[in-house]
Amino acid sequence: MWPRQLRHDPAGPGLQKTEHCALRGIVTGFPEKSPRWQRRYDFPGSNVYSYDTLPEISNNAALDEVYVVTPPGFHARDAIRAAEAGKHVWCEKPMAMTASECRAVIDAAEKNGG
């Protein structure tokens, strides 16, 4: 079983240990969680997105990449949206559910400089 912190915050602790990455925003389906994440990782409300507003991340120069940690069935959708927004994409495994979804993620990344 995951420690309580990791069950509710799978990406944050690992990113805090990196030298060149930091959690600077979130995309969430649960906006009520945003204030807690903002306090914990010290980022502004302008770096909080919903799944519907994810494409708007292209206008935010403070964010270079998107780390996709949604349920696996949404990985391809969210990775493609992030790539189309011009961001580098990290994705938890599996990258997608089918080979054709994987190809679509790769194509989106290549088309958008990833």
Biopython code that builds the backbone (N, CA, C, O; Angstrom):
import numpy as np
from Bio.PDB.StructureBuilder import StructureBuilder

atoms = [
    (1, "MET", "N", (0.839, -1.178, 0.000)),
    (1, "MET", "CA", (0.000, 0.000, 0.000)),
    (1, "MET", "C", (0.885, 1.243, 0.000)),
    (1, "MET", "O", (1.912, 1.295, 0.677)),
    (2, "TRP", "N", (0.468, 2.233, -0.767)),
    (2, "TRP", "CA", (1.209, 3.493, -0.844)),
    (2, "TRP", "C", (1.066, 4.260, 0.462)),
    (2, "TRP", "O", (0.019, 4.199, 1.105)),
    (3, "PRO", "N", (2.112, 4.983, 0.858)),
    (3, "PRO", "CA", (1.960, 5.891, 1.997)),
    (3, "PRO", "C", (0.861, 6.906, 1.678)),
    (3, "PRO", "O", (0.632, 7.232, 0.513)),
    (4, "ARG", "N", (0.197, 7.394, 2.693)),
    (4, "ARG", "CA", (-0.936, 8.305, 2.509)),
    (4, "ARG", "C", (-0.576, 9.464, 1.582)),
    (4, "ARG", "O", (-1.360, 9.797, 0.694)),
    (5, "GLN", "N", (0.572, 10.076, 1.763)),
    (5, "GLN", "CA", (0.976, 11.212, 0.937)),
    (5, "GLN", "C", (1.005, 10.833, -0.537)),
    (5, "GLN", "O", (0.543, 11.609, -1.373)),
    (6, "LEU", "N", (1.527, 9.675, -0.876)),
    (6, "LEU", "CA", (1.639, 9.281, -2.278)),
    (6, "LEU", "C", (0.302, 8.897, -2.881)),
    (6, "LEU", "O", (0.084, 9.119, -4.071)),
    (7, "ARG", "N", (-0.591, 8.332, -2.100)),
    (7, "ARG", "CA", (-1.904, 7.978, -2.639)),
    (7, "ARG", "C", (-2.633, 9.212, -3.141)),
    (7, "ARG", "O", (-3.379, 9.138, -4.118)),
    (8, "HIS", "N", (-2.424, 10.344, -2.485)),
    (8, "HIS", "CA", (-3.150, 11.558, -2.837)),
    (8, "HIS", "C", (-2.303, 12.544, -3.628)),
    (8, "HIS", "O", (-2.809, 13.571, -4.082)),
    (9, "ASP", "N", (-1.051, 12.250, -3.793)),
    (9, "ASP", "CA", (-0.124, 13.183, -4.430)),
    (9, "ASP", "C", (0.986, 12.371, -5.102)),
    (9, "ASP", "O", (2.134, 12.425, -4.663)),
    (10, "PRO", "N", (0.658, 11.608, -6.172)),
    (10, "PRO", "CA", (1.636, 10.685, -6.730)),
    (10, "PRO", "C", (2.843, 11.338, -7.386)),
    (10, "PRO", "O", (3.917, 10.736, -7.407)),
    (11, "ALA", "N", (2.709, 12.529, -7.914)),
    (11, "ALA", "CA", (3.816, 13.128, -8.647)),
    (11, "ALA", "C", (4.670, 14.050, -7.792)),
    (11, "ALA", "O", (5.887, 14.101, -7.971)),
    (12, "GLY", "N", (4.073, 14.761, -6.887)),
    (12, "GLY", "CA", (4.764, 15.788, -6.141)),
    (12, "GLY", "C", (6.023, 15.373, -5.412)),
    (12, "GLY", "O", (7.060, 16.001, -5.622)),
    (13, "PRO", "N", (5.999, 14.342, -4.559)),
    (13, "PRO", "CA", (7.206, 13.995, -3.796)),
    (13, "PRO", "C", (8.405, 13.655, -4.673)),
    (13, "PRO", "O", (9.523, 14.067, -4.364)),
    (14, "GLY", "N", (8.202, 12.924, -5.740)),
    (14, "GLY", "CA", (9.306, 12.579, -6.627)),
    (14, "GLY", "C", (9.878, 13.802, -7.321)),
    (14, "GLY", "O", (11.095, 13.928, -7.458)),
    (15, "LEU", "N", (9.016, 14.698, -7.755)),
    (15, "LEU", "CA", (9.489, 15.911, -8.430)),
    (15, "LEU", "C", (10.271, 16.805, -7.478)),
    (15, "LEU", "O", (11.166, 17.528, -7.917)),
    (16, "GLN", "N", (9.955, 16.774, -6.184)),
    (16, "GLN", "CA", (10.687, 17.587, -5.218)),
    (16, "GLN", "C", (12.135, 17.125, -5.084)),
    (16, "GLN", "O", (12.992, 17.894, -4.648)),
    (17, "LYS", "N", (12.410, 15.892, -5.450)),
    (17, "LYS", "CA", (13.760, 15.347, -5.313)),
    (17, "LYS", "C", (14.618, 15.552, -6.556)),
    (17, "LYS", "O", (15.800, 15.207, -6.546)),
    (18, "THR", "N", (14.057, 16.100, -7.615)),
    (18, "THR", "CA", (14.830, 16.312, -8.836)),
    (18, "THR", "C", (15.596, 17.621, -8.761)),
    (18, "THR", "O", (15.220, 18.532, -8.023)),
    (19, "GLU", "N", (16.667, 17.709, -9.525)),
    (19, "GLU", "CA", (17.458, 18.932, -9.549)),
    (19, "GLU", "C", (16.951, 19.934, -10.580)),
    (19, "GLU", "O", (17.169, 21.136, -10.429)),
    (20, "HIS", "N", (16.278, 19.457, -11.625)),
    (20, "HIS", "CA", (15.944, 20.325, -12.747)),
    (20, "HIS", "C", (14.449, 20.449, -13.021)),
    (20, "HIS", "O", (14.051, 21.052, -14.017)),
    (21, "CYS", "N", (13.624, 19.887, -12.151)),
    (21, "CYS", "CA", (12.174, 19.957, -12.336)),
    (21, "CYS", "C", (11.514, 20.351, -11.026)),
    (21, "CYS", "O", (12.033, 20.079, -9.944)),
    (22, "ALA", "N", (10.380, 20.987, -11.142)),
    (22, "ALA", "CA", (9.598, 21.354, -9.965)),
    (22, "ALA", "C", (8.131, 21.387, -10.364)),
    (22, "ALA", "O", (7.787, 21.718, -11.499)),
    (23, "LEU", "N", (7.288, 21.045, -9.430)),
    (23, "LEU", "CA", (5.857, 21.097, -9.670)),
    (23, "LEU", "C", (5.432, 22.557, -9.607)),
    (23, "LEU", "O", (5.537, 23.195, -8.559)),
    (24, "ARG", "N", (4.950, 23.085, -10.735)),
    (24, "ARG", "CA", (4.602, 24.505, -10.826)),
    (24, "ARG", "C", (3.161, 24.749, -11.229)),
    (24, "ARG", "O", (2.750, 25.895, -11.411)),
    (25, "GLY", "N", (2.388, 23.677, -11.371)),
    (25, "GLY", "CA", (0.983, 23.822, -11.714)),
    (25, "GLY", "C", (0.340, 22.454, -11.785)),
    (25, "GLY", "O", (1.027, 21.433, -11.752)),
    (26, "ILE", "N", (-0.976, 22.436, -11.881)),
    (26, "ILE", "CA", (-1.702, 21.168, -11.970)),
    (26, "ILE", "C", (-2.852, 21.277, -12.962)),
    (26, "ILE", "O", (-3.359, 22.359, -13.256)),
    (27, "VAL", "N", (-3.235, 20.120, -13.458)),
    (27, "VAL", "CA", (-4.464, 19.952, -14.220)),
    (27, "VAL", "C", (-5.272, 18.969, -13.393)),
    (27, "VAL", "O", (-4.803, 17.867, -13.109)),
    (28, "THR", "N", (-6.468, 19.349, -13.006)),
    (28, "THR", "CA", (-7.225, 18.517, -12.091)),
    (28, "THR", "C", (-8.704, 18.457, -12.462)),
    (28, "THR", "O", (-9.263, 19.399, -13.022)),
    (29, "GLY", "N", (-9.299, 17.358, -12.145)),
    (29, "GLY", "CA", (-10.741, 17.203, -12.286)),
    (29, "GLY", "C", (-11.452, 17.555, -10.988)),
    (29, "GLY", "O", (-12.679, 17.497, -10.905)),
    (30, "PHE", "N", (-10.666, 17.922, -9.968)),
    (30, "PHE", "CA", (-11.208, 18.230, -8.644)),
    (30, "PHE", "C", (-10.720, 19.606, -8.192)),
    (30, "PHE", "O", (-9.763, 19.690, -7.422)),
    (31, "PRO", "N", (-11.360, 20.693, -8.657)),
    (31, "PRO", "CA", (-10.879, 22.038, -8.352)),
    (31, "PRO", "C", (-10.791, 22.327, -6.854)),
    (31, "PRO", "O", (-10.012, 23.185, -6.438)),
    (32, "GLU", "N", (-11.565, 21.633, -6.053)),
    (32, "GLU", "CA", (-11.512, 21.869, -4.606)),
    (32, "GLU", "C", (-10.160, 21.471, -4.002)),
    (32, "GLU", "O", (-9.835, 21.887, -2.890)),
    (33, "LYS", "N", (-9.374, 20.673, -4.724)),
    (33, "LYS", "CA", (-8.049, 20.283, -4.248)),
    (33, "LYS", "C", (-6.979, 21.322, -4.585)),
    (33, "LYS", "O", (-5.882, 21.284, -4.028)),
    (34, "SER", "N", (-7.286, 22.234, -5.480)),
    (34, "SER", "CA", (-6.293, 23.204, -5.967)),
    (34, "SER", "C", (-5.639, 24.020, -4.865)),
    (34, "SER", "O", (-4.413, 24.134, -4.859)),
    (35, "PRO", "N", (-6.395, 24.600, -3.925)),
    (35, "PRO", "CA", (-5.737, 25.424, -2.908)),
    (35, "PRO", "C", (-4.692, 24.652, -2.089)),
    (35, "PRO", "O", (-3.644, 25.200, -1.746)),
    (36, "ARG", "N", (-4.974, 23.404, -1.783)),
    (36, "ARG", "CA", (-4.014, 22.606, -1.012)),
    (36, "ARG", "C", (-2.730, 22.411, -1.809)),
    (36, "ARG", "O", (-1.631, 22.551, -1.272)),
    (37, "TRP", "N", (-2.874, 22.085, -3.103)),
    (37, "TRP", "CA", (-1.700, 21.898, -3.960)),
    (37, "TRP", "C", (-0.936, 23.220, -4.106)),
    (37, "TRP", "O", (0.295, 23.228, -4.076)),
    (38, "GLN", "N", (-1.639, 24.309, -4.261)),
    (38, "GLN", "CA", (-0.986, 25.611, -4.415)),
    (38, "GLN", "C", (-0.170, 25.968, -3.173)),
    (38, "GLN", "O", (0.958, 26.446, -3.287)),
    (39, "ARG", "N", (-0.735, 25.737, -1.995)),
    (39, "ARG", "CA", (0.005, 26.025, -0.759)),
    (39, "ARG", "C", (1.213, 25.110, -0.625)),
    (39, "ARG", "O", (2.306, 25.559, -0.279)),
    (40, "ARG", "N", (1.014, 23.841, -0.899)),
    (40, "ARG", "CA", (2.081, 22.854, -0.694)),
    (40, "ARG", "C", (3.266, 23.080, -1.632)),
    (40, "ARG", "O", (4.419, 22.950, -1.221)),
    (41, "TYR", "N", (2.979, 23.422, -2.906)),
    (41, "TYR", "CA", (4.038, 23.552, -3.903)),
    (41, "TYR", "C", (4.285, 24.991, -4.341)),
    (41, "TYR", "O", (5.095, 25.240, -5.234)),
    (42, "ASP", "N", (3.596, 25.928, -3.722)),
    (42, "ASP", "CA", (3.836, 27.349, -3.931)),
    (42, "ASP", "C", (3.753, 27.762, -5.401)),
    (42, "ASP", "O", (4.730, 28.240, -5.978)),
    (43, "PHE", "N", (2.569, 27.571, -5.998)),
    (43, "PHE", "CA", (2.350, 28.072, -7.356)),
    (43, "PHE", "C", (1.036, 28.847, -7.404)),
    (43, "PHE", "O", (0.142, 28.602, -6.595)),
    (44, "PRO", "N", (0.916, 29.778, -8.345)),
    (44, "PRO", "CA", (-0.262, 30.647, -8.408)),
    (44, "PRO", "C", (-1.473, 29.961, -9.038)),
    (44, "PRO", "O", (-1.349, 28.953, -9.734)),
    (45, "GLY", "N", (-2.629, 30.530, -8.778)),
    (45, "GLY", "CA", (-3.873, 30.020, -9.355)),
    (45, "GLY", "C", (-3.868, 30.036, -10.871)),
    (45, "GLY", "O", (-4.595, 29.270, -11.504)),
    (46, "SER", "N", (-3.053, 30.902, -11.461)),
    (46, "SER", "CA", (-2.974, 30.950, -12.925)),
    (46, "SER", "C", (-2.334, 29.688, -13.499)),
    (46, "SER", "O", (-2.370, 29.483, -14.712)),
    (47, "ASN", "N", (-1.755, 28.844, -12.659)),
    (47, "ASN", "CA", (-1.147, 27.587, -13.108)),
    (47, "ASN", "C", (-2.018, 26.387, -12.777)),
    (47, "ASN", "O", (-1.530, 25.257, -12.736)),
    (48, "VAL", "N", (-3.299, 26.621, -12.541)),
    (48, "VAL", "CA", (-4.254, 25.548, -12.272)),
    (48, "VAL", "C", (-5.202, 25.449, -13.460)),
    (48, "VAL", "O", (-5.810, 26.435, -13.877)),
    (49, "TYR", "N", (-5.312, 24.238, -13.994)),
    (49, "TYR", "CA", (-6.160, 23.995, -15.164)),
    (49, "TYR", "C", (-7.102, 22.833, -14.883)),
    (49, "TYR", "O", (-6.826, 21.975, -14.044)),
    (50, "SER", "N", (-8.211, 22.824, -15.596)),
    (50, "SER", "CA", (-9.115, 21.675, -15.585)),
    (50, "SER", "C", (-8.835, 20.870, -16.853)),
    (50, "SER", "O", (-8.077, 21.315, -17.715)),
    (51, "TYR", "N", (-9.432, 19.707, -16.968)),
    (51, "TYR", "CA", (-9.242, 18.917, -18.189)),
    (51, "TYR", "C", (-9.767, 19.684, -19.400)),
    (51, "TYR", "O", (-9.226, 19.557, -20.499)),
    (52, "ASP", "N", (-10.821, 20.479, -19.200)),
    (52, "ASP", "CA", (-11.382, 21.251, -20.308)),
    (52, "ASP", "C", (-10.496, 22.431, -20.700)),
    (52, "ASP", "O", (-10.462, 22.817, -21.868)),
    (53, "THR", "N", (-9.778, 23.006, -19.733)),
    (53, "THR", "CA", (-8.958, 24.181, -20.037)),
    (53, "THR", "C", (-7.494, 23.823, -20.317)),
    (53, "THR", "O", (-6.680, 24.720, -20.536)),
    (54, "LEU", "N", (-7.147, 22.546, -20.313)),
    (54, "LEU", "CA", (-5.763, 22.127, -20.563)),
    (54, "LEU", "C", (-5.154, 22.773, -21.813)),
    (54, "LEU", "O", (-3.993, 23.179, -21.756)),
    (55, "PRO", "N", (-5.870, 22.891, -22.934)),
    (55, "PRO", "CA", (-5.251, 23.514, -24.111)),
    (55, "PRO", "C", (-4.765, 24.945, -23.868)),
    (55, "PRO", "O", (-3.864, 25.412, -24.565)),
    (56, "GLU", "N", (-5.345, 25.644, -22.895)),
    (56, "GLU", "CA", (-4.936, 27.015, -22.583)),
    (56, "GLU", "C", (-3.536, 27.083, -21.987)),
    (56, "GLU", "O", (-2.952, 28.163, -21.895)),
    (57, "ILE", "N", (-3.001, 25.946, -21.586)),
    (57, "ILE", "CA", (-1.656, 25.900, -21.010)),
    (57, "ILE", "C", (-0.622, 26.405, -22.026)),
    (57, "ILE", "O", (0.479, 26.807, -21.651)),
    (58, "SER", "N", (-0.980, 26.380, -23.292)),
    (58, "SER", "CA", (-0.055, 26.863, -24.330)),
    (58, "SER", "C", (0.286, 28.339, -24.139)),
    (58, "SER", "O", (1.324, 28.803, -24.611)),
    (59, "ASN", "N", (-0.575, 29.071, -23.455)),
    (59, "ASN", "CA", (-0.350, 30.494, -23.217)),
    (59, "ASN", "C", (0.456, 30.769, -21.951)),
    (59, "ASN", "O", (0.683, 31.928, -21.604)),
    (60, "ASN", "N", (0.886, 29.727, -21.266)),
    (60, "ASN", "CA", (1.571, 29.892, -19.987)),
    (60, "ASN", "C", (3.052, 29.537, -20.139)),
    (60, "ASN", "O", (3.425, 28.364, -20.109)),
    (61, "ALA", "N", (3.883, 30.556, -20.300)),
    (61, "ALA", "CA", (5.319, 30.344, -20.491)),
    (61, "ALA", "C", (6.013, 29.834, -19.235)),
    (61, "ALA", "O", (7.143, 29.352, -19.311)),
    (62, "ALA", "N", (5.360, 29.931, -18.081)),
    (62, "ALA", "CA", (5.965, 29.453, -16.829)),
    (62, "ALA", "C", (5.998, 27.928, -16.753)),
    (62, "ALA", "O", (6.719, 27.357, -15.934)),
    (63, "LEU", "N", (5.219, 27.276, -17.608)),
    (63, "LEU", "CA", (5.145, 25.815, -17.588)),
    (63, "LEU", "C", (5.738, 25.260, -18.870)),
    (63, "LEU", "O", (5.266, 25.576, -19.962)),
    (64, "ASP", "N", (6.780, 24.424, -18.744)),
    (64, "ASP", "CA", (7.458, 23.855, -19.917)),
    (64, "ASP", "C", (6.952, 22.475, -20.280)),
    (64, "ASP", "O", (6.984, 22.085, -21.447)),
    (65, "GLU", "N", (6.485, 21.736, -19.291)),
    (65, "GLU", "CA", (6.140, 20.341, -19.546)),
    (65, "GLU", "C", (4.921, 19.942, -18.744)),
    (65, "GLU", "O", (4.537, 20.603, -17.779)),
    (66, "VAL", "N", (4.328, 18.849, -19.167)),
    (66, "VAL", "CA", (3.161, 18.290, -18.493)),
    (66, "VAL", "C", (3.482, 16.836, -18.162)),
    (66, "VAL", "O", (3.919, 16.070, -19.021)),
    (67, "TYR", "N", (3.260, 16.476, -16.915)),
    (67, "TYR", "CA", (3.459, 15.106, -16.448)),
    (67, "TYR", "C", (2.075, 14.479, -16.326)),
    (67, "TYR", "O", (1.304, 14.867, -15.449)),
    (68, "VAL", "N", (1.748, 13.526, -17.181)),
    (68, "VAL", "CA", (0.422, 12.919, -17.230)),
    (68, "VAL", "C", (0.343, 11.773, -16.223)),
    (68, "VAL", "O", (1.023, 10.757, -16.363)),
    (69, "VAL", "N", (-0.497, 11.957, -15.207)),
    (69, "VAL", "CA", (-0.690, 10.935, -14.174)),
    (69, "VAL", "C", (-2.176, 10.627, -13.979)),
    (69, "VAL", "O", (-2.593, 10.163, -12.917)),
    (70, "THR", "N", (-2.961, 10.891, -15.016)),
    (70, "THR", "CA", (-4.384, 10.570, -14.975)),
    (70, "THR", "C", (-4.560, 9.059, -15.087)),
    (70, "THR", "O", (-3.583, 8.351, -15.332)),
    (71, "PRO", "N", (-5.786, 8.542, -14.913)),
    (71, "PRO", "CA", (-5.988, 7.104, -15.116)),
    (71, "PRO", "C", (-5.540, 6.689, -16.523)),
    (71, "PRO", "O", (-5.681, 7.472, -17.462)),
    (72, "PRO", "N", (-5.005, 5.476, -16.687)),
    (72, "PRO", "CA", (-4.433, 5.039, -17.963)),
    (72, "PRO", "C", (-5.318, 5.246, -19.189)),
    (72, "PRO", "O", (-4.805, 5.537, -20.269)),
    (73, "GLY", "N", (-6.610, 5.106, -19.050)),
    (73, "GLY", "CA", (-7.500, 5.292, -20.184)),
    (73, "GLY", "C", (-7.508, 6.706, -20.734)),
    (73, "GLY", "O", (-7.988, 6.936, -21.844)),
    (74, "PHE", "N", (-6.979, 7.663, -19.969)),
    (74, "PHE", "CA", (-6.937, 9.061, -20.396)),
    (74, "PHE", "C", (-5.535, 9.520, -20.786)),
    (74, "PHE", "O", (-5.364, 10.662, -21.215)),
    (75, "HIS", "N", (-4.535, 8.659, -20.648)),
    (75, "HIS", "CA", (-3.161, 9.064, -20.939)),
    (75, "HIS", "C", (-3.002, 9.613, -22.346)),
    (75, "HIS", "O", (-2.430, 10.689, -22.521)),
    (76, "ALA", "N", (-3.490, 8.910, -23.341)),
    (76, "ALA", "CA", (-3.318, 9.369, -24.724)),
    (76, "ALA", "C", (-4.005, 10.717, -24.927)),
    (76, "ALA", "O", (-3.410, 11.641, -25.481)),
    (77, "ARG", "N", (-5.229, 10.830, -24.488)),
    (77, "ARG", "CA", (-5.976, 12.081, -24.648)),
    (77, "ARG", "C", (-5.201, 13.257, -24.047)),
    (77, "ARG", "O", (-5.030, 14.292, -24.692)),
    (78, "ASP", "N", (-4.738, 13.089, -22.814)),
    (78, "ASP", "CA", (-4.092, 14.188, -22.114)),
    (78, "ASP", "C", (-2.688, 14.462, -22.643)),
    (78, "ASP", "O", (-2.262, 15.616, -22.692)),
    (79, "ALA", "N", (-1.968, 13.421, -23.037)),
    (79, "ALA", "CA", (-0.640, 13.612, -23.618)),
    (79, "ALA", "C", (-0.736, 14.346, -24.954)),
    (79, "ALA", "O", (0.087, 15.214, -25.245)),
    (80, "ILE", "N", (-1.714, 14.009, -25.749)),
    (80, "ILE", "CA", (-1.917, 14.683, -27.043)),
    (80, "ILE", "C", (-2.277, 16.146, -26.824)),
    (80, "ILE", "O", (-1.738, 17.024, -27.498)),
    (81, "ARG", "N", (-3.183, 16.416, -25.888)),
    (81, "ARG", "CA", (-3.562, 17.806, -25.610)),
    (81, "ARG", "C", (-2.349, 18.617, -25.155)),
    (81, "ARG", "O", (-2.164, 19.755, -25.585)),
    (82, "ALA", "N", (-1.529, 18.035, -24.291)),
    (82, "ALA", "CA", (-0.346, 18.747, -23.799)),
    (82, "ALA", "C", (0.650, 18.984, -24.935)),
    (82, "ALA", "O", (1.225, 20.067, -25.041)),
    (83, "ALA", "N", (0.854, 17.980, -25.778)),
    (83, "ALA", "CA", (1.768, 18.144, -26.922)),
    (83, "ALA", "C", (1.244, 19.204, -27.876)),
    (83, "ALA", "O", (2.009, 20.026, -28.379)),
    (84, "GLU", "N", (-0.045, 19.186, -28.123)),
    (84, "GLU", "CA", (-0.635, 20.181, -29.015)),
    (84, "GLU", "C", (-0.550, 21.590, -28.430)),
    (84, "GLU", "O", (-0.611, 22.576, -29.164)),
    (85, "ALA", "N", (-0.411, 21.680, -27.110)),
    (85, "ALA", "CA", (-0.230, 22.980, -26.457)),
    (85, "ALA", "C", (1.233, 23.414, -26.500)),
    (85, "ALA", "O", (1.586, 24.471, -25.979)),
    (86, "GLY", "N", (2.086, 22.590, -27.124)),
    (86, "GLY", "CA", (3.488, 22.940, -27.279)),
    (86, "GLY", "C", (4.355, 22.616, -26.074)),
    (86, "GLY", "O", (5.456, 23.150, -25.943)),
    (87, "LYS", "N", (3.874, 21.748, -25.193)),
    (87, "LYS", "CA", (4.632, 21.402, -23.991)),
    (87, "LYS", "C", (5.317, 20.051, -24.154)),
    (87, "LYS", "O", (4.845, 19.184, -24.891)),
    (88, "HIS", "N", (6.432, 19.888, -23.458)),
    (88, "HIS", "CA", (7.059, 18.570, -23.376)),
    (88, "HIS", "C", (6.143, 17.702, -22.533)),
    (88, "HIS", "O", (5.471, 18.199, -21.630)),
    (89, "VAL", "N", (6.111, 16.408, -22.822)),
    (89, "VAL", "CA", (5.181, 15.521, -22.121)),
    (89, "VAL", "C", (5.933, 14.365, -21.470)),
    (89, "VAL", "O", (6.727, 13.680, -22.115)),
    (90, "TRP", "N", (5.671, 14.166, -20.196)),
    (90, "TRP", "CA", (6.068, 12.953, -19.483)),
    (90, "TRP", "C", (4.772, 12.214, -19.228)),
    (90, "TRP", "O", (3.756, 12.836, -18.918)),
    (91, "CYS", "N", (4.789, 10.912, -19.352)),
    (91, "CYS", "CA", (3.565, 10.151, -19.162)),
    (91, "CYS", "C", (3.841, 8.894, -18.348)),
    (91, "CYS", "O", (4.781, 8.150, -18.625)),
    (92, "GLU", "N", (3.012, 8.675, -17.346)),
    (92, "GLU", "CA", (3.093, 7.421, -16.593)),
    (92, "GLU", "C", (2.782, 6.281, -17.545)),
    (92, "GLU", "O", (2.140, 6.491, -18.575)),
    (93, "LYS", "N", (3.224, 5.087, -17.219)),
    (93, "LYS", "CA", (2.903, 3.951, -18.064)),
    (93, "LYS", "C", (1.533, 3.407, -17.686)),
    (93, "LYS", "O", (1.139, 3.500, -16.524)),
    (94, "PRO", "N", (0.828, 2.862, -18.601)),
    (94, "PRO", "CA", (1.154, 2.769, -20.023)),
    (94, "PRO", "C", (0.938, 4.117, -20.709)),
    (94, "PRO", "O", (0.107, 4.922, -20.289)),
    (95, "MET", "N", (1.699, 4.337, -21.764)),
    (95, "MET", "CA", (1.561, 5.585, -22.502)),
    (95, "MET", "C", (0.138, 5.719, -23.049)),
    (95, "MET", "O", (-0.422, 6.815, -23.066)),
    (96, "ALA", "N", (-0.434, 4.624, -23.487)),
    (96, "ALA", "CA", (-1.790, 4.616, -24.040)),
    (96, "ALA", "C", (-2.325, 3.190, -23.964)),
    (96, "ALA", "O", (-1.625, 2.278, -23.523)),
    (97, "MET", "N", (-3.544, 3.009, -24.388)),
    (97, "MET", "CA", (-4.191, 1.700, -24.263)),
    (97, "MET", "C", (-4.032, 0.823, -25.500)),
    (97, "MET", "O", (-4.172, -0.397, -25.416)),
    (98, "THR", "N", (-3.740, 1.435, -26.647)),
    (98, "THR", "CA", (-3.585, 0.666, -27.879)),
    (98, "THR", "C", (-2.375, 1.179, -28.656)),
    (98, "THR", "O", (-1.865, 2.268, -28.390)),
    (99, "ALA", "N", (-1.934, 0.392, -29.601)),
    (99, "ALA", "CA", (-0.811, 0.811, -30.442)),
    (99, "ALA", "C", (-1.178, 2.059, -31.250)),
    (99, "ALA", "O", (-0.337, 2.935, -31.446)),
    (100, "SER", "N", (-2.409, 2.145, -31.714)),
    (100, "SER", "CA", (-2.800, 3.319, -32.505)),
    (100, "SER", "C", (-2.843, 4.575, -31.634)),
    (100, "SER", "O", (-2.514, 5.660, -32.113)),
    (101, "GLU", "N", (-3.241, 4.453, -30.369)),
    (101, "GLU", "CA", (-3.194, 5.599, -29.469)),
    (101, "GLU", "C", (-1.745, 6.016, -29.216)),
    (101, "GLU", "O", (-1.437, 7.207, -29.168)),
    (102, "CYS", "N", (-0.860, 5.030, -29.056)),
    (102, "CYS", "CA", (0.564, 5.335, -28.872)),
    (102, "CYS", "C", (1.097, 6.102, -30.074)),
    (102, "CYS", "O", (1.807, 7.095, -29.916)),
    (103, "ARG", "N", (0.759, 5.649, -31.260)),
    (103, "ARG", "CA", (1.206, 6.329, -32.478)),
    (103, "ARG", "C", (0.678, 7.750, -32.505)),
    (103, "ARG", "O", (1.400, 8.661, -32.910)),
    (104, "ALA", "N", (-0.565, 7.968, -32.084)),
    (104, "ALA", "CA", (-1.141, 9.313, -32.082)),
    (104, "ALA", "C", (-0.394, 10.221, -31.098)),
    (104, "ALA", "O", (-0.188, 11.399, -31.389)),
    (105, "VAL", "N", (0.011, 9.698, -29.948)),
    (105, "VAL", "CA", (0.783, 10.483, -28.974)),
    (105, "VAL", "C", (2.135, 10.860, -29.577)),
    (105, "VAL", "O", (2.549, 12.017, -29.505)),
    (106, "ILE", "N", (2.816, 9.890, -30.167)),
    (106, "ILE", "CA", (4.123, 10.139, -30.790)),
    (106, "ILE", "C", (3.995, 11.161, -31.909)),
    (106, "ILE", "O", (4.808, 12.081, -32.008)),
    (107, "ASP", "N", (2.979, 11.004, -32.751)),
    (107, "ASP", "CA", (2.775, 11.934, -33.857)),
    (107, "ASP", "C", (2.533, 13.361, -33.337)),
    (107, "ASP", "O", (3.073, 14.322, -33.887)),
    (108, "ALA", "N", (1.720, 13.496, -32.274)),
    (108, "ALA", "CA", (1.448, 14.818, -31.709)),
    (108, "ALA", "C", (2.720, 15.442, -31.169)),
    (108, "ALA", "O", (2.955, 16.636, -31.355)),
    (109, "ALA", "N", (3.544, 14.646, -30.500)),
    (109, "ALA", "CA", (4.800, 15.161, -29.955)),
    (109, "ALA", "C", (5.733, 15.599, -31.072)),
    (109, "ALA", "O", (6.321, 16.678, -31.005)),
    (110, "GLU", "N", (5.871, 14.768, -32.097)),
    (110, "GLU", "CA", (6.765, 15.113, -33.209)),
    (110, "GLU", "C", (6.286, 16.350, -33.960)),
    (110, "GLU", "O", (7.089, 17.200, -34.345)),
    (111, "LYS", "N", (4.996, 16.443, -34.163)),
    (111, "LYS", "CA", (4.414, 17.583, -34.889)),
    (111, "LYS", "C", (4.625, 18.893, -34.136)),
    (111, "LYS", "O", (4.738, 19.959, -34.740)),
    (112, "ASN", "N", (4.676, 18.796, -32.810)),
    (112, "ASN", "CA", (4.745, 19.991, -31.983)),
    (112, "ASN", "C", (6.106, 20.211, -31.325)),
    (112, "ASN", "O", (6.218, 20.905, -30.314)),
    (113, "GLY", "N", (7.134, 19.610, -31.917)),
    (113, "GLY", "CA", (8.497, 19.861, -31.441)),
    (113, "GLY", "C", (8.953, 19.014, -30.287)),
    (113, "GLY", "O", (10.000, 19.290, -29.701)),
    (114, "GLY", "N", (8.201, 17.985, -29.938)),
    (114, "GLY", "CA", (8.565, 17.162, -28.770)),
    (114, "GLY", "C", (9.531, 16.070, -29.076)),
    (114, "GLY", "O", (9.912, 15.314, -28.183)),
]
sb = StructureBuilder()
sb.init_structure("model")
sb.init_model(0)
sb.init_chain("A")
sb.init_seg("    ")
for serial, (resi, resn, name, xyz) in enumerate(atoms, 1):
    if name == "N":
        sb.init_residue(resn, " ", resi, " ")
    sb.init_atom(name, np.array(xyz, "f"), 0.0, 1.0, " ", f" {name:<3s}", serial, name[0])
structure = sb.get_structure()
